Structure formats: C-alpha cells, structure tokens
C-alpha cells in the first residue's frame, strides 16, 4: 500500500468512526477490557449511556460488565466465542439496550395513564391488588 492509499484508508476509517459516533452514539474505549458505549438509544434522553465491557484473551471473549444489566447473556457470549462475530454481537447488544429502553418507557406511560384514569373507570380495569403490576408484566412479556 503506497502512502496515498494509506492516507485515504486512514481518512475512511476516521470518517466511519465519526459516522458511528454521530448517528449511533457508538464509541469504544480500551482498558482492562474493551468497553463499548452507546447513546442515542433513549428517545427521552439521547445522552444516556448504555455500555458493556468485553475481554478477549486466549481466543475467548468474556463479558465483564453490562450497564444496564440485560439478564443472562451466556448463549450470546457462547455464539460470539464460536463465530468470532464481534460486529454481530455489538448489534445484538445495541438492540437489547433499545428493547430495554422501550420497555421502561412503555411501563412508565402505562403507569401514568393508569393513575390518570377517573376513579369510576379504575374498577373496570382493576382485577385485583396487583393490576398495574400484572399489566406491566403482560406488556413486558410480549417483547420476549
């Protein structure tokens, strides 16, 4: 690769990194592991950060941290280790962060809509003491 090609290649890489950062709110940091950080996920707060940290050693990936916690990620880590598909794994994590945020926003809206219902309508909706909890769980389960 001659010098001009190398410069163009580096410019392209910098442009791609800038694009991912600007539109997807994606950036990465090195350290004890590689930390992948996203924003532009929560429509209510585009600056809110979501992140996970992976360590790659001896041809094996380990999830060191995930914020917010997304539950058991063992099968995704196993697939990552089998396929070495890091880009796919990063996309999956972003989608999971988006899904988590969508659930939280929906639960927040359901809760506040329920609270604003006139008391005369609440008995129709209230089937027991845990109605709001049941509604929220039902809504959450539709996304799994």
C-alpha positions as CSV (number, residue, x, y, z in Angstrom):
1,X,0.0,0.0,0.0
2,X,1.6,3.3,-1.0
3,X,1.5,6.4,1.1
4,X,-1.5,8.0,-0.6
5,X,-3.6,4.8,-0.3
6,X,-2.6,4.6,3.4
7,X,-3.7,8.2,4.0
8,X,-7.1,7.6,2.2
9,X,-7.6,4.4,4.1
10,X,-7.0,6.2,7.4
11,X,-9.3,9.0,6.4
12,X,-12.0,6.5,5.5
13,X,-11.6,4.8,8.9
14,X,-11.8,8.2,10.7
15,X,-14.9,9.1,8.7
16,X,-16.6,5.7,9.6
17,X,-15.8,6.2,13.3
18,X,-17.2,9.7,13.2
19,X,-20.3,8.5,11.5
20,X,-20.9,5.7,14.0
21,X,-20.3,8.1,16.9
22,X,-22.6,10.8,15.5
23,X,-25.6,8.8,14.3
24,X,-25.4,5.7,16.5
25,X,-23.8,7.3,19.5
26,X,-21.2,4.5,19.5
27,X,-17.7,4.6,20.8
28,X,-15.2,2.2,22.3
29,X,-12.5,2.5,25.0
30,X,-9.7,0.2,25.8
31,X,-8.6,-0.8,29.3
32,X,-8.9,-4.0,31.4
33,X,-11.4,-5.0,28.6
34,X,-12.8,-3.2,25.6
35,X,-15.8,-1.0,26.7
36,X,-18.4,-0.4,24.1
37,X,-20.6,2.6,24.8
38,X,-23.8,3.7,23.1
39,X,-26.1,6.7,23.4
40,X,-28.8,7.9,21.1
41,X,-30.9,4.9,22.3
42,X,-33.3,6.5,24.7
43,X,-35.6,9.0,22.9
44,X,-36.4,10.7,26.2
45,X,-32.7,11.3,26.9
46,X,-30.3,10.8,24.0
47,X,-27.2,11.4,26.1
48,X,-28.0,8.5,28.5
49,X,-25.2,5.9,28.1
50,X,-25.5,2.2,27.7
51,X,-22.4,0.1,27.8
52,X,-20.8,-3.3,28.0
53,X,-17.2,-4.4,28.5
54,X,-15.7,-7.4,26.8
55,X,-12.4,-9.0,27.5
56,X,-10.7,-11.0,24.8
57,X,-7.9,-13.4,25.9
58,X,-6.7,-16.8,24.7
59,X,-9.2,-16.6,21.8
60,X,-12.1,-16.3,24.3
61,X,-14.5,-13.5,24.9
62,X,-15.8,-12.8,28.5
63,X,-18.5,-10.2,29.3
64,X,-17.1,-8.3,32.3
65,X,-19.8,-5.6,32.7
66,X,-23.1,-4.6,31.3
67,X,-25.0,-1.4,32.2
68,X,-27.9,-1.6,32.4
69,X,-27.9,-5.3,33.2
70,X,-29.6,-7.3,30.4
71,X,-30.0,-10.6,32.1
72,X,-28.3,-13.8,31.2
73,X,-26.1,-13.3,28.2
74,X,-24.4,-16.8,28.2
75,X,-25.8,-18.0,24.9
76,X,-24.8,-14.8,23.1
77,X,-21.3,-15.0,24.5
78,X,-21.1,-18.7,23.5
79,X,-22.1,-17.7,20.0
80,X,-19.6,-14.9,19.9
81,X,-16.8,-17.3,21.0
82,X,-17.9,-19.9,18.4
83,X,-18.2,-17.5,15.5
84,X,-15.9,-14.6,16.5
85,X,-18.7,-12.4,15.2
86,X,-18.0,-9.3,17.2
87,X,-19.9,-6.9,14.9
88,X,-23.0,-9.1,15.2
89,X,-22.6,-9.2,18.9
90,X,-22.3,-5.4,19.2
91,X,-25.5,-5.0,17.0
92,X,-27.4,-7.5,19.3
93,X,-26.3,-5.6,22.4
94,X,-27.5,-2.3,20.9
95,X,-30.9,-3.9,20.0
96,X,-31.2,-5.3,23.6
97,X,-30.5,-1.9,25.0
98,X,-33.1,-0.4,22.7
99,X,-35.6,-3.0,23.8
100,X,-34.9,-2.5,27.5
101,X,-35.4,1.3,27.0
102,X,-38.6,0.8,25.1
103,X,-40.0,-1.5,27.9
104,X,-39.1,1.1,30.5
105,X,-40.8,4.0,28.6
106,X,-43.9,1.8,28.0
107,X,-44.1,0.9,31.7
108,X,-43.7,4.5,32.6
109,X,-46.5,5.5,30.3
110,X,-48.9,2.7,31.4
111,X,-48.3,3.6,35.0
112,X,-49.1,7.3,34.5
113,X,-52.1,6.6,32.2
114,X,-53.5,4.3,34.8
115,X,-53.0,6.9,37.5
116,X,-54.8,9.5,35.4
117,X,-57.9,7.3,34.9
118,X,-61.0,8.6,36.6
119,X,-61.8,6.5,39.7
120,X,-65.1,5.4,38.2
121,X,-63.1,3.6,35.4
122,X,-60.5,2.0,37.7
123,X,-62.7,-0.8,39.0
124,X,-63.3,-1.9,35.4
125,X,-59.6,-2.2,34.9
126,X,-58.6,-3.3,38.4
127,X,-59.0,-7.0,38.8
128,X,-57.0,-7.3,41.9
129,X,-54.5,-5.5,44.1
130,X,-51.7,-6.2,41.6
131,X,-53.4,-5.0,38.5
132,X,-50.8,-2.5,37.5
133,X,-48.1,-5.0,38.1
134,X,-50.0,-7.6,36.0
135,X,-50.5,-5.2,33.2
136,X,-46.8,-4.2,33.2
137,X,-45.7,-7.9,33.3
138,X,-48.1,-8.7,30.4
139,X,-46.7,-5.9,28.3
140,X,-43.1,-6.9,29.1
141,X,-43.7,-10.5,28.2
142,X,-45.0,-9.6,24.8
143,X,-41.4,-8.4,23.9
144,X,-39.6,-11.6,24.8
